[in-house]
Amino acid sequence: MRQLLSCSLATAALLLFNSCATNPVTGKKNLNFMSEEQEVALGLQSDPQIVAQFGLVENPALQRFIQEKGTQMASISHRPNLKYQFKIVDSPVLNAFAVPGGFVYFTRGIMAHFNSEAQFAGVLGHEIGHITARHSAQQQSKSTLAQVLLMGGMIASPTLAQYGNELSQGASLLFLKFGRDDERQSDELGVEYSTKIGYDATHMADFFQTLQRQSQQSGQEELPNFLSSHPNPGDRYNTVHQLAAQWKTQTNATNLKEGRDSYLRMIDGLIYGEDPKQGFVENSIFYHPELKFQFPIPAGWQHQNTPQQVQMAPQDGKAMMFLRLAQGTSLQAAAQKMLTDNQLQAIESKQVTVNGLPALAVIAQQAPQQQQQQQAQQQQAPPIQVLSYFIQHGGNIYNITGVTAATTFNAYFPAFSATAQNFKPLTDPEKINRKPEVVRIKTIRTPTTLQQALRTYNVPDKRMEEMAILNGMTLTDRLEANTLIKVIEK
């Protein structure tokens, strides 16, 4: 047992010894199993998957803006040789992220919340910083090393092996997507890069306040500093202000740009929040205006809507359900492909009608070989069991599948069945013609407060704080004549 553990530790040590690479930003040696060629290959592989998952915002001017600013910033970065790509993806979530090899993505949700080119540039520099400092590649390498050590422990001790899943999750927690040190370094690089291309990085600090307020308004409790993968927004605000002042002094920079009005005019008309044409939920019913169908979501279940599928799950995480387009020219062919692709074996199948639509209902379990493999790996974990409906509507075949352990299948069967059997054509004109909310830029003609200005544009009281956060202001802030502000309209 000791020999096996020693062997795994020796293997890890050998990997560590042979896998240190120079960090392009710091010049120091870092653990890295991934070459630059592998980084680029990973980015090229990930990009089409990310675009397929979210879709791209159909706004040529904004897409051109992010690519131009990104290219300009990348050229003065620590890794100007990479072929960077910058894209705005069609998601309402307030987020930006990068993958190895030079791929950076901003959501339309975060684009709506910026209030200047300088805020945008600071976050853009932050994401480029993750790439130039090879944070993604290092995280991959640390995860690999953690798994080597973990597997050594699992081989050495049957007791550890019993808790393999929990230990894997623990290893993942040790190496979150980016650690706090990586985030701080990327903040520093965001300040450096945005300053070098002429933007005032103090406005990047202001955006952290927007993030903090947005988090609080959405009901998300702040994580303690030692648990969060990102530094506390308040701490980042102060640190970035200090860094911005240092870079101004260091570079003797004058006339650094904010670009507030130019940015606001550029996002006029940007879709805000959920885009109804991609599907929306109202009163626990999912509606898809373009494909003209609807179905209920079980009470208390969470949902996530992407271009590929609608996914639903209860809070206990013991089941999941999804709706997606099935592949096949007939109900039987679609069912067979789904079963084959997921290595499932049908135990019951029957043709049914769902609200006048031809359908096929299938109950299936993991194929015996899959069950044996799972049991060997997970110490007799129960096999999964599914209820799957294939429904013809509007020239498509839709697959609604509920998945859970065989031991809990009967408990979740009513929820699976009710969702599938209440799939129906959408005929309500109000739902079919639902328009999205969009950002509109308004000019304040006389001095006033933000709250008074918002009332002028008929913003309801319940959305006042939301609009204040969107504008990066407080409701009592005084506005000068000719100030531009954001409001949300349909």
C-alpha positions as CSV (number, residue, x, y, z in Angstrom):
1,M,0.0,0.0,0.0
2,R,2.8,2.4,0.9
3,Q,4.7,1.5,-2.3
4,L,1.6,2.4,-4.3
5,L,1.2,5.7,-2.6
6,S,5.0,6.4,-2.9
7,C,4.8,5.6,-6.5
8,S,1.9,8.1,-7.1
9,L,3.8,10.8,-5.2
10,A,6.9,10.1,-7.2
11,T,4.9,10.4,-10.4
12,A,3.5,13.7,-9.2
13,A,7.0,14.9,-8.3
14,L,8.3,13.9,-11.7
15,L,5.4,15.7,-13.4
16,L,6.1,18.8,-11.3
17,F,9.9,18.7,-12.0
18,N,9.4,18.4,-15.8
19,S,6.5,20.8,-16.1
20,C,7.6,24.2,-14.9
21,A,7.4,27.0,-17.5
22,T,8.2,30.6,-17.4
23,N,5.3,32.9,-16.7
24,P,5.3,35.6,-19.5
25,V,4.1,38.3,-17.1
26,T,6.3,37.6,-14.0
27,G,9.2,35.8,-15.5
28,K,9.0,33.2,-12.8
29,K,8.6,29.5,-13.1
30,N,5.1,28.1,-12.8
31,L,3.7,24.6,-12.8
32,N,2.4,24.1,-16.4
33,F,1.8,20.9,-18.3
34,M,0.3,22.7,-21.3
35,S,2.4,24.1,-24.2
36,E,1.4,27.2,-26.0
37,E,0.4,25.1,-29.0
38,Q,-1.9,23.0,-26.7
39,E,-3.4,26.3,-25.3
40,V,-4.3,27.4,-28.8
41,A,-5.7,24.0,-29.7
42,L,-7.9,24.0,-26.6
43,G,-9.2,27.5,-27.5
44,L,-9.9,26.5,-31.0
45,Q,-11.8,23.4,-29.8
46,S,-13.7,25.4,-27.1
47,D,-14.8,28.4,-29.2
48,P,-17.4,26.7,-31.4
49,Q,-18.9,25.0,-28.4
50,I,-19.2,28.3,-26.5
51,V,-20.7,30.0,-29.5
52,A,-23.1,27.1,-30.0
53,Q,-24.1,27.2,-26.3
54,F,-24.8,30.9,-26.1
55,G,-25.1,32.3,-29.6
56,L,-23.6,35.6,-30.7
57,V,-25.2,39.0,-30.3
58,E,-26.4,40.2,-33.7
59,N,-24.9,43.7,-33.4
60,P,-22.0,44.2,-36.0
61,A,-21.0,47.6,-34.4
62,L,-20.5,46.1,-31.0
63,Q,-18.8,43.0,-32.2
64,R,-16.4,45.2,-34.2
65,F,-15.8,47.4,-31.2
66,I,-14.8,44.6,-28.9
67,Q,-12.5,43.0,-31.6
68,E,-10.8,46.3,-32.4
69,K,-10.2,47.3,-28.7
70,G,-9.2,43.7,-27.9
71,T,-6.7,43.6,-30.8
72,Q,-5.3,47.0,-29.8
73,M,-4.9,45.9,-26.2
74,A,-3.5,42.4,-27.1
75,S,-0.7,44.1,-29.1
76,I,0.7,45.8,-26.0
77,S,0.2,42.8,-23.8
78,H,2.8,40.3,-22.6
79,R,1.8,37.8,-25.3
80,P,1.1,39.8,-28.5
81,N,2.0,36.8,-30.7
82,L,-1.3,35.0,-30.0
83,K,-4.2,35.3,-32.5
84,Y,-6.8,36.7,-30.2
85,Q,-10.5,36.6,-30.8
86,F,-13.1,38.7,-28.9
87,K,-16.8,38.0,-29.0
88,I,-20.1,39.2,-27.3
89,V,-22.3,36.2,-26.6
90,D,-26.0,36.3,-26.3
91,S,-26.6,35.8,-22.6
92,P,-28.3,38.1,-20.1
93,V,-26.0,37.0,-17.3
94,L,-23.5,39.7,-16.1
95,N,-20.2,37.9,-17.0
96,A,-17.0,37.9,-19.0
97,F,-14.6,35.0,-19.3
98,A,-11.5,33.8,-21.2
99,V,-10.2,30.5,-22.4
100,P,-6.6,29.6,-23.3
101,G,-5.1,30.5,-26.6
102,G,-6.5,34.0,-26.9
103,F,-10.3,33.7,-26.8
104,V,-12.3,36.3,-24.8
105,Y,-16.1,36.5,-24.4
106,F,-18.3,39.2,-22.9
107,T,-22.0,38.7,-22.4
108,R,-24.6,41.3,-23.5
109,G,-25.5,41.3,-19.8
110,I,-22.2,42.8,-18.8
111,M,-22.1,45.1,-21.9
112,A,-25.4,46.6,-20.7
113,H,-24.0,47.3,-17.3
114,F,-20.8,49.1,-18.4
115,N,-21.2,52.9,-18.3
116,S,-18.1,53.9,-20.2
117,E,-15.4,52.7,-22.6
118,A,-13.0,52.9,-19.7
119,Q,-15.0,50.4,-17.6
120,F,-15.2,48.1,-20.5
121,A,-11.5,48.4,-21.2
122,G,-10.5,47.6,-17.6
123,V,-12.5,44.4,-17.7
124,L,-11.2,43.6,-21.1
125,G,-7.6,44.0,-19.9
126,H,-8.5,41.8,-16.9
127,E,-9.6,38.9,-19.2
128,I,-6.6,39.3,-21.5
129,G,-4.5,39.2,-18.3
130,H,-5.8,35.7,-17.6
131,I,-4.5,34.6,-21.0
132,T,-1.2,36.4,-20.9
133,A,-0.4,35.1,-17.4
134,R,-1.4,31.6,-18.5
135,H,-3.9,31.3,-15.6
136,S,-6.1,28.8,-17.5
137,A,-3.2,26.6,-18.4
138,Q,-1.9,26.6,-14.8
139,Q,-5.3,25.7,-13.5
140,Q,-5.5,22.8,-15.9
141,S,-2.1,21.7,-14.7
142,K,-2.9,22.0,-11.0
143,S,-6.0,20.0,-11.5
144,T,-4.0,17.3,-13.3
145,L,-1.5,17.1,-10.4
146,A,-4.4,17.0,-7.9
147,Q,-5.9,14.1,-9.7
148,V,-2.6,12.2,-9.7
149,L,-2.3,12.6,-6.0
150,L,-5.9,11.7,-5.4
151,M,-5.8,8.5,-7.5
152,G,-2.7,7.4,-5.6
153,G,-4.6,7.8,-2.3
154,M,-7.7,6.0,-3.7
155,I,-5.5,3.1,-4.8
156,A,-3.8,2.9,-1.5
157,S,-7.0,3.0,0.7
158,P,-10.3,1.4,-0.1
159,T,-11.8,3.8,2.5
160,L,-10.7,6.8,0.4
161,A,-11.9,5.1,-2.8
162,Q,-15.4,4.9,-1.2
163,Y,-15.5,8.7,-1.1
164,G,-13.8,9.2,-4.5
165,N,-16.5,11.6,-5.7
166,E,-16.4,13.8,-2.6
167,L,-12.6,13.9,-2.8
168,S,-12.7,14.9,-6.4
169,Q,-15.0,17.7,-5.6
170,G,-12.7,18.7,-2.8
171,A,-9.7,18.8,-5.2
172,S,-11.8,21.0,-7.5
173,L,-12.5,23.4,-4.7
174,L,-8.8,23.7,-4.1
175,F,-8.3,24.8,-7.7
176,L,-11.3,26.9,-8.6
177,K,-11.4,28.4,-12.1
178,F,-9.1,31.2,-11.0
179,G,-7.8,31.7,-7.5
180,R,-7.7,35.0,-5.7
181,D,-4.1,35.6,-6.5
182,D,-4.8,35.1,-10.2
183,E,-7.7,37.5,-10.0
184,R,-5.6,40.1,-8.3
185,Q,-2.9,39.7,-10.9
186,S,-5.4,40.1,-13.7
187,D,-6.8,43.2,-12.0
188,E,-3.3,44.6,-12.1
189,L,-2.9,43.7,-15.8
190,G,-6.3,45.2,-16.5
191,V,-5.1,48.5,-15.1
192,E,-1.8,48.3,-17.0
193,Y,-3.2,47.4,-20.3
194,S,-6.2,49.8,-20.3
195,T,-3.9,52.6,-19.2
196,K,-1.4,51.9,-22.0
197,I,-4.1,52.2,-24.6
198,G,-5.3,55.5,-23.2
199,Y,-8.1,54.8,-20.7
200,D,-8.5,56.0,-17.1
201,A,-8.4,52.8,-15.1
202,T,-10.1,54.3,-12.1
203,H,-13.4,53.7,-13.8
204,M,-12.6,50.0,-13.8
205,A,-12.7,50.2,-10.0
206,D,-16.1,51.9,-10.2
207,F,-17.4,48.9,-12.0
208,F,-16.6,46.6,-9.1
209,Q,-19.2,48.6,-7.1
210,T,-21.8,47.8,-9.8
211,L,-20.9,44.1,-9.4
212,Q,-21.3,44.3,-5.7
213,R,-24.6,46.1,-5.8
214,Q,-25.9,43.7,-8.5
215,S,-25.0,40.7,-6.4
216,Q,-26.7,42.1,-3.3
217,Q,-29.9,43.1,-5.3
218,S,-30.2,39.6,-6.8
219,G,-30.1,38.1,-3.3
220,Q,-26.7,36.5,-3.6
221,E,-24.9,36.5,-0.3
222,E,-21.3,37.5,-0.5
223,L,-18.9,34.7,0.0
224,P,-16.3,35.1,2.7
225,N,-12.9,36.1,1.3
226,F,-11.3,32.8,2.0
227,L,-14.0,30.9,0.1
228,S,-14.5,33.2,-2.9
229,S,-12.4,32.6,-6.0
230,H,-12.7,36.4,-6.6
231,P,-11.4,39.0,-4.2
232,N,-14.1,40.9,-2.3
233,P,-15.5,43.7,-4.7
234,G,-14.9,46.3,-2.0
235,D,-11.2,45.3,-1.6
236,R,-10.8,45.3,-5.4
237,Y,-12.3,48.8,-5.6
238,N,-9.6,50.3,-3.3
239,T,-6.8,48.3,-4.8
240,V,-7.6,49.1,-8.4
241,H,-7.9,52.8,-7.5
242,Q,-4.4,52.7,-6.0
243,L,-3.0,50.8,-9.0
244,A,-4.6,53.3,-11.5
245,A,-3.0,56.2,-9.7
246,Q,0.4,54.5,-9.7
247,W,0.2,53.8,-13.5
248,K,-0.8,57.4,-14.2
249,T,2.3,58.5,-12.3
250,Q,4.6,55.8,-13.8
251,T,3.6,56.5,-17.4
252,N,3.1,60.3,-17.0
253,A,-0.2,59.7,-18.6
254,T,-2.4,62.7,-19.3
255,N,-5.8,63.1,-20.9
256,L,-6.7,59.5,-20.2
257,K,-10.1,58.7,-21.7
258,E,-13.4,57.8,-20.0
259,G,-15.6,57.5,-23.1
260,R,-18.9,57.6,-21.3
261,D,-21.2,59.2,-23.9
262,S,-19.7,57.4,-26.8
263,Y,-20.1,54.0,-25.0
264,L,-23.7,54.7,-24.0
265,R,-24.7,55.7,-27.5
266,M,-23.1,52.5,-28.8
267,I,-25.3,50.2,-26.6
268,D,-28.6,52.0,-27.4
269,G,-31.0,49.3,-28.4
270,L,-29.1,46.4,-26.8
271,I,-31.5,43.7,-25.6
272,Y,-31.7,43.6,-21.8
273,G,-32.5,40.5,-19.8
274,E,-34.1,37.5,-21.3
275,D,-34.8,37.6,-25.0
276,P,-38.4,36.2,-25.4
277,K,-37.8,34.9,-28.9
278,Q,-35.3,32.3,-27.3
279,G,-37.9,31.2,-24.8
280,F,-39.0,32.6,-21.5
281,V,-40.6,31.4,-18.2
282,E,-43.7,33.0,-16.7
283,N,-45.7,31.6,-13.8
284,S,-43.7,28.3,-14.0
285,I,-44.5,27.8,-17.7
286,F,-41.8,27.9,-20.4
287,Y,-42.9,29.5,-23.6
288,H,-41.1,29.5,-26.9
289,P,-42.6,32.1,-29.3
290,E,-40.6,31.2,-32.4
291,L,-41.1,27.4,-32.2
292,K,-44.6,27.9,-30.8
293,F,-44.7,25.4,-27.9
294,Q,-45.1,25.6,-24.1
295,F,-44.7,23.2,-21.2
296,P,-44.8,23.5,-17.3
297,I,-41.7,23.5,-15.1
298,P,-42.2,21.6,-11.8
299,A,-42.9,23.8,-8.8
300,G,-39.7,24.7,-7.0
301,W,-37.4,23.5,-9.7
302,Q,-34.6,25.7,-11.1
303,H,-34.2,26.1,-14.9
304,Q,-31.6,27.1,-17.4
305,N,-32.3,28.0,-21.0
306,T,-29.6,27.7,-23.7
307,P,-29.9,27.5,-27.5
308,Q,-29.3,23.7,-27.2
309,Q,-31.7,22.8,-24.5
310,V,-33.9,23.8,-21.5
311,Q,-32.6,22.1,-18.4
312,M,-34.5,21.8,-15.1
313,A,-33.6,20.4,-11.7
314,P,-35.0,20.3,-8.1
315,Q,-33.0,22.0,-5.4
316,D,-31.9,18.7,-3.9
317,G,-30.1,17.8,-7.2
318,K,-31.4,14.2,-7.2
319,A,-33.0,14.5,-10.6
320,M,-32.9,16.5,-13.7
321,M,-35.0,17.1,-16.8
322,F,-34.3,18.6,-20.2
323,L,-36.0,19.5,-23.4
324,R,-34.1,19.5,-26.6
325,L,-34.5,18.8,-30.3
326,A,-34.3,15.1,-31.1
327,Q,-32.3,13.7,-34.0
328,G,-34.2,11.4,-36.4
329,T,-36.8,11.3,-39.1
330,S,-39.4,9.4,-37.0
331,L,-40.3,9.1,-33.4
332,Q,-38.8,5.5,-33.3
333,A,-35.6,6.6,-34.9
334,A,-35.2,9.6,-32.6
335,A,-35.8,7.4,-29.6
336,Q,-33.3,4.8,-30.7
337,K,-30.6,7.3,-31.3
338,M,-31.1,8.9,-27.9
339,L,-30.9,5.5,-26.2
340,T,-27.8,4.4,-28.2
341,D,-26.0,7.7,-27.6
342,N,-26.6,7.5,-23.9
343,Q,-26.1,3.7,-23.6
344,L,-29.6,3.2,-22.3
345,Q,-31.8,0.1,-22.6
346,A,-35.6,0.5,-23.1
347,I,-37.7,-1.5,-20.6
348,E,-41.1,0.0,-21.7
349,S,-42.2,1.9,-24.8
350,K,-45.6,2.9,-26.2
351,Q,-47.1,5.3,-28.7
352,V,-49.2,8.0,-27.1
353,T,-50.8,11.3,-28.0
354,V,-49.8,14.5,-26.1
355,N,-52.4,17.3,-26.5
356,G,-53.2,16.1,-30.0
357,L,-49.6,15.6,-31.0
358,P,-48.2,12.2,-31.9
359,A,-45.6,11.0,-29.4
360,L,-43.6,8.1,-28.1
361,A,-43.0,7.5,-24.4
362,V,-40.1,5.4,-23.2
363,I,-38.9,4.2,-19.8
364,A,-35.2,3.1,-19.9
365,Q,-32.3,2.2,-17.7
366,Q,-28.6,2.1,-18.1
367,A,-27.5,-0.8,-20.2
368,P,-26.1,-3.8,-18.1
369,Q,-22.5,-3.1,-19.2
370,Q,-22.8,0.5,-18.2
371,Q,-24.3,-0.5,-14.8
372,Q,-21.3,-2.8,-14.1
373,Q,-18.8,-0.1,-15.0
374,Q,-20.6,2.5,-12.8
375,Q,-20.8,0.1,-9.9
376,A,-17.2,-0.8,-10.2
377,Q,-16.2,2.9,-10.1
378,Q,-18.8,4.1,-7.6
379,Q,-19.1,1.3,-5.1
380,Q,-22.5,-0.1,-6.0
381,A,-24.2,3.3,-6.8
382,P,-27.7,2.6,-8.1
383,P,-28.1,2.8,-11.9
384,I,-30.0,5.7,-13.5
385,Q,-33.5,5.4,-14.9
386,V,-35.2,7.8,-17.3
387,L,-38.7,8.7,-18.6
388,S,-38.4,10.1,-22.1
389,Y,-41.1,11.5,-24.4
390,F,-40.6,12.1,-28.1
391,I,-43.2,14.6,-29.5
392,Q,-43.8,15.7,-33.0
393,H,-44.7,19.4,-33.5
394,G,-44.2,21.9,-36.2
395,G,-41.9,19.8,-38.3
396,N,-39.6,19.0,-35.3
397,I,-39.3,16.1,-32.9
398,Y,-38.9,17.3,-29.3
399,N,-37.4,15.1,-26.6
400,I,-38.3,15.7,-22.9
401,T,-36.3,13.4,-20.7
402,G,-36.3,13.1,-16.9
403,V,-33.3,11.4,-15.3
404,T,-32.8,10.1,-11.7
405,A,-31.5,7.1,-9.9
406,A,-33.6,3.9,-10.3
407,T,-34.2,4.0,-6.5
408,T,-35.9,7.4,-6.7
409,F,-37.5,7.0,-10.1
410,N,-41.0,6.4,-8.7
411,A,-40.7,9.5,-6.6
412,Y,-39.9,11.8,-9.5
413,F,-42.0,10.0,-12.1
414,P,-45.1,12.3,-11.5
415,A,-43.0,15.4,-12.1
416,F,-41.4,14.0,-15.3
417,S,-44.7,12.8,-16.6
418,A,-46.7,16.0,-15.9
419,T,-44.1,18.1,-17.7
420,A,-44.0,15.9,-20.8
421,Q,-47.8,15.3,-21.0
422,N,-48.5,19.1,-20.7
423,F,-46.3,20.0,-23.6
424,K,-48.6,21.7,-26.1
425,P,-48.7,24.1,-29.1
426,L,-48.4,27.8,-28.1
427,T,-51.3,29.8,-29.6
428,D,-51.6,32.8,-27.2
429,P,-50.8,35.9,-29.4
430,E,-49.6,37.9,-26.5
431,K,-46.9,35.3,-25.7
432,I,-46.0,34.7,-29.4
433,N,-45.6,38.5,-30.0
434,R,-43.8,39.3,-26.7
435,K,-41.1,41.9,-27.3
436,P,-37.8,42.0,-25.5
437,E,-36.8,44.9,-23.2
438,V,-33.9,47.0,-24.6
439,V,-31.5,49.6,-23.3
440,R,-32.5,53.1,-24.4
441,I,-30.3,56.1,-23.9
442,K,-32.0,59.4,-22.9
443,T,-30.7,62.9,-22.5
444,I,-31.5,64.9,-19.4
445,R,-32.4,68.4,-20.4
446,T,-32.4,70.1,-17.0
447,P,-30.5,69.5,-13.7
448,T,-32.2,66.9,-11.6
449,T,-31.7,63.7,-9.5
450,L,-31.5,60.3,-11.1
451,Q,-34.7,59.2,-9.4
452,Q,-36.6,62.2,-10.7
453,A,-35.2,61.6,-14.2
454,L,-36.3,58.0,-14.1
455,R,-39.8,59.0,-13.0
456,T,-39.9,61.2,-16.1
457,Y,-39.5,58.1,-18.2
458,N,-42.2,56.2,-16.2
459,V,-39.9,53.8,-14.5
460,P,-41.9,51.9,-11.8
461,D,-40.8,52.3,-8.2
462,K,-40.0,48.6,-7.9
463,R,-37.4,48.9,-10.6
464,M,-35.8,52.1,-9.4
465,E,-32.8,50.5,-7.7
466,E,-32.3,48.1,-10.6
467,M,-32.0,51.2,-13.0
468,A,-29.7,53.0,-10.5
469,I,-27.3,50.0,-10.6
470,L,-27.6,49.8,-14.4
471,N,-26.5,53.4,-14.6
472,G,-23.7,53.0,-12.0
473,M,-25.3,55.7,-9.8
474,T,-27.4,56.1,-6.7
475,L,-31.0,57.4,-6.9
476,T,-30.0,60.7,-5.1
477,D,-27.1,61.5,-7.5
478,R,-27.4,64.9,-9.1
479,L,-27.4,65.0,-12.9
480,E,-26.3,68.0,-14.9
481,A,-28.2,69.1,-18.0
482,N,-27.4,67.0,-21.1
483,T,-26.3,64.0,-19.1
484,L,-27.1,60.7,-20.8
485,I,-28.8,57.9,-18.8
486,K,-30.1,54.4,-19.5
487,V,-33.7,53.4,-19.2
488,I,-35.3,50.1,-20.2
489,E,-38.1,50.0,-22.7
490,K,-39.9,47.5,-24.9
